[in-house]
């Protein structure tokens, strides 16, 4: 990291305010049969989502493998699906094909909005007063606050964030923060070869709802008691390339590294990856030639 990058990282990790912009998908769904159709498509229980509430969910295929992870926000009779740009089209097409089957409507809003992820000390009211009080943004709450603001308001929002002392977070820093927080990225840490429970994300799956696409496979894994492998963290003795294969000291296959970064806060090289069930206990030591990978629970840092 350069000095500027290190300073920005330290600012964020010490509780300072920052913002990161990226392209994200935003898709609206509504109609009298929306809940019925959605419950047949995603892993969580739409019937339990109250107005103003949000939930995580996954779109599986018939084999229980991952098409996309989404956050669903309910606004009255409208449901807003937020997802990565890489999975935006999959989510839209998966939903759109049902618009011919009943009272079920879908609109891709992604190009009408820009996405800001806000970190650190946050006063949304100050932001609204400065720049976007006349046009309410779409807000997703979580470990960080995410805003979708209309494209015509984006410059005003940037100026407001600057006035409030928010520092722009560059891609390199965001990638380190992402891995430290244990957040998987589609196409890097998860894809259509990933079975949904292998992500180990709390609140992603309801095991009490009715049938949905891929439910049989997902339920079978749940009632068996565990997945064959799961996404976890690892602390590495040396940097390695993403994609490196993990083995046990006895030479057995144990998994694979998916993302690697150096954490200045921990002063260690850390990684995300899939590890076979027998080796998931925190503190288990695995190998990649001369490099040791010590299994660690996620997140590394909150």
N, C-alpha and C positions, 0 to 999 in steps of 0.2 A: 504494500500500500504506500502511496505517496503521503507526504506530510498532511496535505489537505484532506485526503481520504481518511487518514488515521484520526485527524481532529474531528471530522464529521462522525465517524464511528464512535469515538469517545463521547461526543456530545449526545448521541442517541442513547448509548448504553448507560450514561449517567443520568438519564431521565429528561434530557433536552427534547425539544420539539423538532420534528422533521416531517417531510412529506415525500412520497414516491408516486410517480405517475407511470402507468402502464396501460396497455390496451386490454380491456376485459369485455366479456360478453354480458349483455343484459337483455333478457327475453321476457315479454309479458304474456301471461295466459289468463283467460277469463271465459265465462260462460256457465250456464246452469249445470253442465255435465263436467266441468273442469276437475273437480275433486275426484269424481269417479274415474276419469281417464288417467289423471296424474297418479292416483293410488295404484294403478295397474302398471305404472312405468318406473317408479322410483322406489328406493329402499326404505324410505321413512314414511311415517303415517300422516298424510296430509289432513286427515280428519281431525287431528289434534291441534292443528295450527290455528291459533286465535288471531283476530285482527290486530295488526301491528307487531305480531310475533315473527320470528324467523327460525329456520332450522337448516341443518346440514342434511344432504341426501346424496345418493349416487344413482346414476343411470347405469344399470347393468345390461348386458346382452343376455340371450337365452342360456348361455353357459355360466352366468354369474360373473362374467368378466367386465371390467370397467370401461364404460364409454366416457363418463365425465363425473366429476365431483361438483356439486352446486350448493349455493346457499339460496334458500327460498324465503322471500319476504312477502307477507300477506298485507295488502292494502285494500280493505273492504272485500269486494268480490274479485279483486285482481291479485294475481300471484306473479312476483318478479323473481326470475331465475338469474342469479349471478354466477358466472363461471369463467374459466381461463379462456383467453382468446383462442388457444389451440383446440378447445373443445366446443367453442361457440356454435359452429356450423353443425356439428353432430347433435348437439342438444336441440337446436332449432329444427333440423330435419326429423329428428325422432319425435318431436311434438307435432310438427306441421302435418305429418301423414294422417293424424287422427282428426284433423279439422273437417274431413269429409264424412266422418262417421257419426256426428252428432252436434249438439250445441257446445262447441269447443273452439276457441279462437286463440290464435298465436300471432305475436308481432315481435320482430327483432328490432329492439330499440338501440342496439349497440352504437350505431353511427351517429345517434342523436346526443350521446352523452360522452363525457370524458371522466376518467376514473382517477381519484386521488386516495392514497392510503396514508393516513395520518398517524404519527407515532409520538409518544412522549406526552408531556403536559398539554391538555387540550381543553379549550373553552369554545365549544361550537357556537354558543350565543354570540361571542365576539366576532367570529368569522361571519355569521349571518348578518350582523349589524353592519360590518364593514363592506361586505360585497354581495351577498346573495339573499338578503332578507326578502326581496321581491319575488324570488323564484326558488321555491323550496327544493333542496336536493333530495335524492334518494339515499338514505343512510343505512348502512349495515354495521351493527355493533359486533365487537369481538375483542380479541387481545389488542387489536388496533381498530380504529374507526375508519370505515371506507365510505367515500362519497362518490356518487354519480351526479355530476352537474351538467347542465346543458352545454353544448359546445360553444354557444354564444356567450356563456357566463364564465368560461374557463379562464380567460385572461384576467378577469376581475378577481377570481378566486386565487390565482397565483399571486396577484398583487396584495391581496388581503393576507395571505399566508406569510408573505414577505414582511408586511407591516407588523404581524404578530410574532415575528422572530422565528418562523419555521425555516429550517435549512433543507434545501433540496437534497435528496438521497440519490446517489448515482447507482448504476446497475451493480457494480462490484460490491458495494457495501450492502445493498439489498440482498444479494445472493448469500453473503455471509450471515446476515440477520435471519434469512429464510432457513438456512440449514441449522443455525443455532436454535431456532424455534421448533425445528422438526417438521416443517411444512413441506410436503411432497409437491413436486412440480410435474405436470403432465408432459410426457415425452422424455422425461429425465428419470424420475423416480417411480412413475406409474404409467401404464398404458393399457392397451386392450389385452395384454397377456396377464394383467394383474386381476386376481380374484378379489372382489370388493372387501371381504373381511381381512385380507392380508395387509391392508393399510393400517388397521388397528386404531382407527379414528373414533373417539368416543362420540356417541350420539348420531352416528351416520346411518345406522340400520335399526329398524323396528322389527322385533321378532314376534310381535303380537298382532300385526295387521293381517289383512287377507293376502291373497295371491298377487304376485306381480312378476314381471319378466325376470327370470333368473332366480326367483325366490327358492325354488326347490334345492338348487345347488348350495346357495348361501345358508339355508336352514340346515341342510345336512351337515355342513361344516360346523355350524354352531352346536348342534346336538351331539356331534362326535366329541366335542369338547375343546378342540383347538384347530388352528390352521396348520398346514404343512410348513409354511414359512411366514414371516411377518416383517414389515418395515420397522427398523430400529435404528438407534444411534450407535456409533463406534468412535472411540478415540484411537488415533493411529500413532505409531512410533515415528513414522516418516510419511511424507506425502506420497500418494499413489494416484494412478489414473482412474477415473470413473470407468466402471466396467470390469475392474479387477475381480478375479474369483477368490473367494475365501475358502480355506481348508482348515481342518482341525490339526493339532500337533501330530495326530496319527495319519494324516494325509487324506481324510475323508472330506468330500465336498460339503461345505457349510453355508454357502450363499454367495452374494455378489454385492460389490460397492456400486452405488448409483450417483452420489454427489459427494464432493470433497471440498473443504475450505480450511483456511487457518483462522482460528478464533483468537483475536487479540485479548479478549476478556479472559478466556481460559488459558491463553498462552499454549494452545495445543492445536494440532491438526485433527479435525473432526470430520465425520462422514455420516451419510445416510446409506442404508442398504438393506437388502432382504437377507435374513438369517434363518436357517432351518430351526424348527421348533425346539429340538433337543439342545440347542446352543444359545437360546435367547436370554438366559439368566444374566442379569447385570454382573459384570466382572469376568465373564467368560472370555478367555483369550483365544483368538483365532489367528491365522497366519496368511500372508501373501509373500511368498519367498522369504526375504529377511525382515519383512515388516510385520509388526504385531498389531492386531486390531482388537481392542478391548471393548466388549459389548457394553453399551450405556443406555439407560432409559431416556426417553424423550419427554419433554424438550431438554436440550442442554442448558438453555437459559430461557426464562419466561419473557 
